[in-house]
């Protein structure tokens, strides 16, 4: 009997601890209001539809990009924000021109292959070179075939090839391109992982600046055919491309909601508004950025006023190298406001979440106490939590300065959307309205709870702690390849 009583008391203690962060008894009622407001009045789907139909793509530095910035600014104003501003920045940008790729066993009888230029390829180049199969295009592949690609064109797979050693970790396309450059390649042909001849665009530069070699993407079927041919005969590739590169002006769009009792502490929530030029980018990143816009609308519609200040940010330039989020951090450093940032929530292709994620395990209790209320409102929300860290989205500049990051997670993209990543089929027809609403309602709950909590357990990391954190998450290699590993080891 005593033992059972002890077990019961222990369970009660755990439960009490679990809910200790949800100290404000108003949270359940507020979350109910958030749920009802989003389900009945969300504008995420309709505003994304309007933007897709009236603007088109939202490429940074283009006239369309400027229209998208103005569209977001007007929405913030329409939703009742008085403190809305543009954050201008000037950077080197890139846009594609013409491209022809021809491959064959004889230089005089090359055959054209459908392809697309990867961003930051040279402005003008016309080269012919022998093709070398470099497998996954990882460091291990180059070590296995030293000097094999020097003066030649590397053929690499975008992901990890079937039959690769167990546990093989892929790298970003830009990092694979950097490895090819470092090993002396004169060009790189990247094979997409998606079937059906789908072509992928995106940057091939780890710095957001021009690279010295042409980088192109070809369809999976064409790529696997070339790999098979290379087993029995040499192949030659001719790459002829022109592109544009020059200084462009772009603007992040920022709407600020001042906190009540802790206005000096700031929660930054953002998503990149920009897209590539092949499609309207409804999935990447329309569903993320327009979710953030609708979270802002919901706060104003319900007159939600949490303890901490919230900045809703539409980042531009993410696709070309996190240009907008880097500009945001640089301005914060210049103004000595970096220390005000308590947390950064990033929404990049987030859809139909079932839980929350954070860069630090210390967030588990707070995030799951928020999620427990959400799960009572809707049992499809599973209240999962994961502590992890990655690169190549707008949270990265914040994370590298020790700022805790996170967001919503555990969901899946709409049917067929994954195959259209960075491709010409990323259109509004892929968007699922209810799944988009789910992102908005559950993420608005997270944002309110985080901004209103008595304390946030995750703290900004020191320089030494940041290094240890990055090592723990196996991020040293990609950061070194990108030239962003600032420690001398």
C-alpha positions in Angstrom: 0.0 0.0 0.0 2.8 2.4 0.9 4.6 1.5 -2.3 1.5 2.2 -4.4 1.1 5.5 -2.6 4.7 6.5 -3.3 4.3 5.6 -6.9 1.2 7.7 -7.1 2.9 10.7 -5.5 5.9 10.3 -7.8 3.5 10.3 -10.9 1.7 13.4 -9.5 5.1 15.1 -9.1 6.0 14.4 -12.7 2.7 15.6 -13.9 2.9 18.8 -11.9 6.4 19.4 -13.2 5.2 18.8 -16.8 2.5 21.4 -16.5 4.5 23.8 -14.4 5.3 26.0 -17.4 1.6 26.4 -18.2 1.3 28.7 -15.2 -1.2 31.1 -16.7 -4.7 29.6 -16.2 -5.9 31.7 -19.2 -3.9 29.7 -21.7 -6.5 26.9 -22.3 -9.2 29.5 -23.0 -6.9 31.6 -25.2 -5.9 28.5 -27.2 -9.6 27.7 -27.7 -10.1 31.1 -29.1 -7.1 30.7 -31.4 -8.5 27.5 -32.6 -11.9 28.9 -33.3 -10.6 32.0 -35.0 -8.3 30.2 -37.4 -10.8 27.5 -38.3 -13.4 30.1 -39.1 -11.5 33.1 -40.4 -8.0 32.1 -41.6 -6.8 34.1 -44.5 -3.6 32.0 -45.2 -5.1 30.0 -48.1 -6.9 32.9 -49.8 -4.1 35.3 -49.5 -1.6 32.8 -50.8 -3.9 32.1 -53.7 -4.2 35.8 -54.5 -0.4 36.2 -54.3 0.2 33.2 -56.5 -2.3 34.4 -59.2 -1.4 38.1 -59.2 2.3 38.1 -58.5 3.6 34.8 -59.7 7.1 33.8 -58.5 8.7 35.9 -55.7 12.3 35.8 -56.7 14.6 38.1 -54.7 15.6 41.3 -56.5 13.0 40.9 -59.3 10.0 43.1 -59.9 7.9 40.1 -58.7 9.9 40.0 -55.5 9.3 43.7 -54.9 5.5 43.2 -55.4 5.6 40.3 -52.9 7.3 42.6 -50.3 4.6 45.2 -50.8 1.9 42.6 -50.6 3.1 41.4 -47.2 3.5 44.9 -45.9 -0.1 45.7 -46.9 -1.4 42.6 -45.3 0.3 43.4 -42.0 -1.2 46.9 -42.1 -4.6 45.5 -43.0 -4.4 43.2 -40.0 -4.0 46.2 -37.7 -0.2 46.5 -37.1 1.0 50.1 -36.7 4.6 49.1 -36.4 5.5 47.7 -39.8 8.7 48.4 -41.6 10.9 47.4 -44.5 14.4 46.2 -43.7 16.3 46.9 -47.0 19.5 45.2 -47.9 21.8 45.1 -51.0 23.5 41.9 -52.1 24.9 40.2 -55.1 22.1 38.3 -56.7 21.8 35.8 -59.6 19.3 34.9 -62.3 19.4 32.3 -64.9 19.9 32.8 -68.6 20.3 30.2 -71.3 21.7 26.7 -70.9 22.4 23.8 -73.2 23.9 20.5 -71.9 25.1 17.8 -74.4 26.6 14.5 -73.5 27.9 11.6 -75.6 30.6 9.1 -76.2 32.0 11.0 -79.1 32.7 14.8 -79.0 31.3 15.2 -82.5 28.0 13.3 -81.7 26.8 14.7 -78.4 23.1 14.5 -77.5 21.1 17.2 -75.7 19.9 16.4 -72.2 17.1 18.4 -70.5 18.7 20.4 -67.7 18.5 23.5 -65.5 21.2 25.8 -64.2 21.9 25.9 -60.5 22.1 29.3 -59.0 25.4 31.2 -58.8 26.9 29.3 -61.7 29.2 31.6 -63.8 27.7 34.4 -65.9 29.1 33.0 -69.1 30.9 29.7 -69.7 31.3 27.2 -72.5 33.3 24.1 -71.7 33.8 20.6 -72.8 35.1 17.9 -70.5 35.2 14.2 -69.7 32.5 13.1 -67.3 33.5 11.2 -64.1 31.0 9.4 -61.9 31.6 10.5 -58.4 28.8 8.6 -56.8 27.2 10.6 -53.9 29.6 13.4 -54.3 30.8 13.1 -50.7 34.3 13.4 -49.2 34.5 9.6 -49.1 33.9 9.4 -52.9 36.8 11.8 -53.6 39.1 10.0 -51.2 38.3 6.7 -52.9 39.2 8.1 -56.3 41.9 10.7 -55.7 42.5 13.2 -58.5 39.9 11.4 -60.7 37.8 14.6 -61.3 40.6 17.1 -61.7 40.0 19.0 -64.9 36.9 17.0 -65.6 33.1 17.2 -65.0 31.8 15.5 -61.9 28.5 13.5 -62.1 27.0 13.2 -58.6 23.7 12.1 -57.1 21.7 14.8 -55.2 20.9 12.5 -52.3 22.3 9.1 -51.2 22.4 6.4 -53.8 20.7 3.0 -53.1 23.3 0.6 -51.9 25.5 3.2 -50.2 27.0 2.2 -46.9 24.6 2.2 -44.0 24.5 5.5 -42.2 25.8 7.5 -45.1 24.8 11.2 -44.5 24.2 13.4 -47.5 25.2 17.0 -48.0 23.4 20.0 -49.4 23.9 20.5 -53.2 26.0 23.5 -52.5 28.3 21.6 -50.3 28.6 18.8 -52.9 29.5 21.5 -55.4 32.1 23.0 -53.1 33.7 19.5 -52.8 33.8 19.2 -56.5 35.5 22.6 -56.9 38.0 21.8 -54.1 38.9 18.6 -55.9 39.6 20.3 -59.2 36.4 19.7 -61.2 35.6 22.0 -64.1 31.9 21.4 -63.9 29.3 19.4 -62.0 26.2 17.6 -63.1 23.8 16.8 -60.3 21.2 14.0 -60.7 17.8 14.8 -59.1 16.3 12.1 -56.8 12.8 12.6 -58.1 11.4 10.3 -60.8 9.7 11.5 -64.0 12.3 13.8 -65.4 11.7 16.5 -62.8 14.4 19.1 -62.6 15.5 20.8 -59.4 16.8 24.3 -59.1 18.5 26.0 -56.1 21.8 27.5 -55.2 25.1 25.6 -55.8 27.1 28.1 -53.8 27.9 27.8 -50.1 28.6 31.5 -49.8 25.8 33.1 -51.9 28.4 34.3 -54.3 29.3 33.2 -57.8 31.1 29.8 -58.1 33.9 29.2 -60.7 32.3 26.2 -62.4 29.0 25.5 -64.1 26.5 23.5 -62.0 23.5 21.9 -63.6 20.7 19.5 -62.6 19.4 16.7 -64.8 16.5 14.3 -64.3 16.9 11.0 -62.4 16.3 8.8 -65.4 18.9 10.7 -67.6 21.4 10.6 -64.7 21.1 6.9 -64.0 21.4 6.2 -67.7 24.7 8.2 -67.8 26.0 6.3 -64.8 25.2 3.0 -66.5 26.9 4.1 -69.7 30.0 5.2 -67.8 30.6 1.7 -66.7 31.4 0.6 -70.3 32.6 3.8 -72.1 33.9 7.3 -71.5 31.5 10.2 -71.9 32.1 13.8 -72.8 29.9 16.7 -71.7 29.5 20.1 -73.2 28.0 22.8 -71.0 27.1 26.2 -72.6 25.4 28.7 -70.3 24.8 32.4 -69.7 23.4 33.9 -66.5 23.1 37.3 -64.8 24.8 38.4 -61.6 24.8 41.8 -60.1 23.9 43.9 -57.1 20.2 43.9 -56.2 18.1 45.5 -53.6 15.6 43.6 -51.5 13.6 44.1 -48.3 12.6 42.0 -45.3 9.2 42.9 -44.0 8.8 43.2 -40.2 5.7 43.7 -38.1 6.3 44.2 -34.4 3.8 43.5 -31.5 5.2 45.0 -28.3 5.2 42.8 -25.2 3.5 43.8 -22.0 5.6 43.0 -19.0 8.8 41.8 -20.8 8.9 44.0 -23.9 12.8 44.0 -23.9 12.7 40.3 -24.6 11.9 39.4 -28.2 10.5 36.3 -30.0 11.3 36.4 -33.7 9.0 34.3 -35.9 9.7 34.2 -39.6 9.5 32.4 -42.9 11.1 33.2 -46.2 8.8 35.0 -48.7 11.0 34.6 -51.7 11.0 31.8 -54.2 12.8 30.6 -57.3 11.7 31.7 -60.7 10.5 28.3 -62.1 7.1 28.4 -60.3 5.0 30.4 -57.8 6.6 28.6 -54.8 3.3 27.8 -53.1 4.9 25.0 -51.0 8.4 26.5 -50.8 7.7 28.7 -49.1 4.2 29.9 -49.5 2.8 27.6 -46.9 5.4 28.7 -44.4 5.4 32.5 -45.0 1.7 32.8 -45.4 1.2 30.8 -42.2 3.3 33.3 -40.3 1.3 36.2 -41.9 -1.9 34.5 -40.7 -0.5 33.9 -37.2 0.0 37.7 -37.1 -3.5 38.3 -38.3 -4.8 35.9 -35.5 -2.9 37.8 -32.8 -4.5 41.1 -33.9 -8.0 39.6 -34.4 -8.0 38.3 -30.9 -6.1 41.2 -29.4 -3.5 38.8 -28.0 -0.9 40.6 -25.9 1.7 38.2 -24.4 4.5 39.3 -22.1 7.3 39.4 -24.7 7.6 41.4 -27.9 7.1 39.5 -31.1 8.5 40.3 -34.5 6.8 38.7 -37.4 9.4 38.6 -40.3 9.1 37.9 -44.0 12.6 37.1 -45.1 13.8 37.7 -48.6 16.9 36.1 -50.2 16.7 32.8 -48.4 16.9 30.8 -51.6 20.0 32.6 -52.7 21.9 32.0 -49.5 20.0 33.2 -46.4 20.6 36.7 -47.5 17.7 38.3 -45.6 18.2 36.6 -42.3 21.9 37.4 -42.5 21.0 41.0 -43.1 18.6 40.9 -40.1 21.4 39.5 -37.8 23.9 42.1 -39.1 21.5 44.9 -38.3 20.9 43.5 -34.8 24.7 43.3 -34.2 25.1 46.9 -35.4 22.3 48.1 -33.1 23.4 46.0 -30.2 20.0 44.3 -30.0 21.1 40.7 -30.5 20.9 40.0 -26.8 17.1 40.9 -26.8 16.3 37.8 -28.9 15.0 35.1 -26.6 14.0 32.7 -29.3 13.6 32.3 -33.1 10.8 30.3 -34.7 11.3 29.4 -38.3 8.6 28.2 -40.8 10.0 26.8 -43.9 7.7 24.4 -45.8 6.0 23.5 -42.4 2.7 21.7 -43.0 0.1 20.0 -40.9 2.3 19.7 -37.7 1.8 17.1 -35.1 4.3 18.5 -32.6 7.0 21.0 -31.9 10.7 21.1 -32.3 13.6 23.1 -30.8 17.3 23.3 -31.0 17.7 22.6 -27.3 16.3 19.7 -25.2 15.7 22.2 -22.4 12.6 23.3 -24.3 10.8 19.9 -24.0 8.8 20.7 -20.9 7.6 24.1 -22.0 6.8 23.0 -25.5 5.0 19.9 -24.5 3.0 21.8 -21.8 1.8 24.0 -24.6 1.2 21.0 -26.9 -0.8 19.3 -24.2 -3.4 22.0 -24.3 -3.4 21.9 -28.1 -3.9 18.1 -28.0 -6.9 18.5 -25.7 -8.5 20.8 -28.3 -7.7 18.5 -31.2 -6.5 15.0 -30.7 -5.0 14.8 -34.2 -2.2 16.9 -32.7 0.1 14.3 -31.2 2.2 16.6 -29.0 5.5 15.1 -30.2 8.7 16.9 -29.5 12.2 16.7 -31.0 15.4 18.5 -30.1 17.5 18.8 -33.3 19.5 21.2 -35.4 20.1 21.6 -39.1 21.3 24.2 -41.7 20.1 25.9 -44.9 17.1 27.9 -43.7 16.6 31.2 -42.0 17.1 29.9 -38.5 20.8 29.3 -39.3 22.2 32.8 -38.7 20.4 33.0 -35.4 21.6 29.5 -34.3 25.2 30.3 -35.2 24.9 33.2 -32.7 23.7 30.9 -30.0 20.1 32.0 -30.1 17.6 29.1 -29.4 15.5 28.1 -32.5 12.6 25.9 -33.2 9.1 25.6 -34.8 6.4 23.2 -35.5 7.1 19.7 -36.8 5.9 16.2 -37.4 3.6 16.8 -40.3 3.8 15.8 -44.0 3.7 17.8 -47.2 0.5 17.7 -49.3 0.3 14.8 -51.7 2.7 15.2 -54.6 4.4 18.3 -53.1 7.7 16.7 -52.3 8.4 15.8 -55.9 7.9 19.5 -56.9 10.6 20.8 -54.5 12.4 23.7 -56.3 10.7 22.6 -59.5 8.4 24.1 -62.1 5.4 22.3 -60.6 5.5 24.0 -57.2 2.1 25.6 -57.7 -0.9 26.6 -55.6 -2.9 23.5 -56.7 -0.7 21.5 -54.3 -1.8 23.4 -51.1 -4.2 21.7 -48.7 -6.4 24.3 -47.0 -7.1 22.4 -43.8 -3.5 21.4 -43.4 -2.5 25.0 -43.8 -5.0 26.0 -41.1 -3.5 23.3 -38.8 -0.1 24.9 -39.2 -1.5 28.3 -38.3 -3.6 27.3 -35.3 -1.1 25.0 -33.6 1.8 27.3 -34.3 -0.1 30.3 -33.0 -0.6 28.4 -29.8 3.2 27.7 -29.6 4.0 31.3 -30.3 1.7 32.7 -27.7 2.8 30.2 -25.1 6.5 30.9 -25.8 6.0 34.7 -25.7 3.8 34.6 -22.6 5.7 32.0 -20.5 7.1 33.2 -17.1 10.5 31.9 -18.2 12.0 30.3 -21.3 14.3 27.5 -20.2 16.5 27.6 -23.4 19.2 30.2 -23.0 21.4 31.9 -25.5 24.6 29.9 -25.8 28.1 31.3 -25.4 30.6 31.0 -28.2 32.1 27.9 -26.6 28.7 26.4 -26.0 27.7 27.1 -29.6 30.7 25.2 -30.8 29.9 22.2 -28.6 26.3 22.3 -29.8 27.3 22.3 -33.4 29.7 19.5 -32.9 27.1 17.5 -31.1 24.7 17.9 -34.0 27.4 16.9 -36.6 27.4 20.3 -38.3 31.1 20.9 -38.3 31.8 19.3 -41.8 29.1 21.3 -43.7 30.0 24.5 -41.9 33.7 24.0 -42.7 32.9 23.4 -46.4 30.8 26.6 -46.4 33.5 28.6 -44.7 31.3 29.3 -41.7 33.2 27.3 -39.1 34.8 30.2 -37.1 36.8 28.1 -34.7 40.5 27.3 -35.5 40.3 23.5 -35.5 
